[in-house]
Amino acid sequence: MLTNLNTIFVPTDFSQIANQSLPFAAELAVQTGASLTLLYCAEEPFDFAPMVDNKKEKIIEKVTELFESISNNLKNKKKFKKTDY
């Protein structure tokens, strides 16, 4: 049994495969007492047009919705009551 894990880092692109791997990482975190950290990176649009700020806001809103969805799915499972994003 792995007992020296403090943090399990899970990069995601919100694809089906990434979403299928999350329960395994979450279960490993429960078994080892480690925290689970999810990461999503998006390339920042580089443009001097005023629409860039609007694009950034939309990306942040969408990613926040996706993280909330993942968090809620984990909270609905009895083992994963404590989730933060």
N, C-alpha and C positions, 0 to 999 in steps of 0.2 A: 504494500500500500504506500502511495506517495503521501508523505506528511510534511515535506519541506516547501510546499507551494504557498506563496503569499498572495499572488495575483495571477490570474489567467487572462491573457490579453487576446481578444478575439477581433481581428479586423473583419469588416463586413462591407459588402457592396449591395446588400439587401436582395441578392439573387436567391433563387430557390435553393441552390446548393448551400449558400452561406446560411440561410435560414434553417436548413436541415441540420447543420452542424452545431447550431447554438444550444439545443437541448443536451448534447453530449458535453459541451464545455460547462454548461450550468450544472449538470450532474457531477462532473468532476470537481467543480467548485464546492458543491455541497459536501461531497465525500472527504475533501481535504481541508475544508474550512477557509478556502481561498476566496478572495474577492474576484468578481468577474468584470472586466473592463472591455467595453465595446468601442470600436473606433471606425469612423467613416470619414474618408477624406474626399474633398471635392476640389477640383482645380478652380481657382478664383478667376473669374472672367477679367481679362485685362483690356480695358477699353476706356476711353475718356468720355464716352457718351453718358448722358444722365440715366440711361436705362440700366446701367451696370448695378447701381444700388438696388433697383427693383429686382434684378435677377438674383442678387445675393440674398435679399430678403425671402424670395420665393424658395431658394435652395434651403435656407435655414428652416423655413416653415415646414417644408416637405420632410427633411431629415428629422426634425423634431417630432412630426407625426409618426414617422416610421419607428423611431426609438420609443415613443409612447406606446405604440402597438406592441412592440417586442416586450416592453416592461409589463404591460397589462397581461400579455399571454403568459409570462413567467409568474406573475402574481396569482393568476387563476389556478396554478398548480400548487398544491398544498406545501410542497417543499420550498418554494421560492417566494415567500411572502415579502421579503425585504428586497426591493429593487430600487435603484436610483439611476438616473440617466443624466 
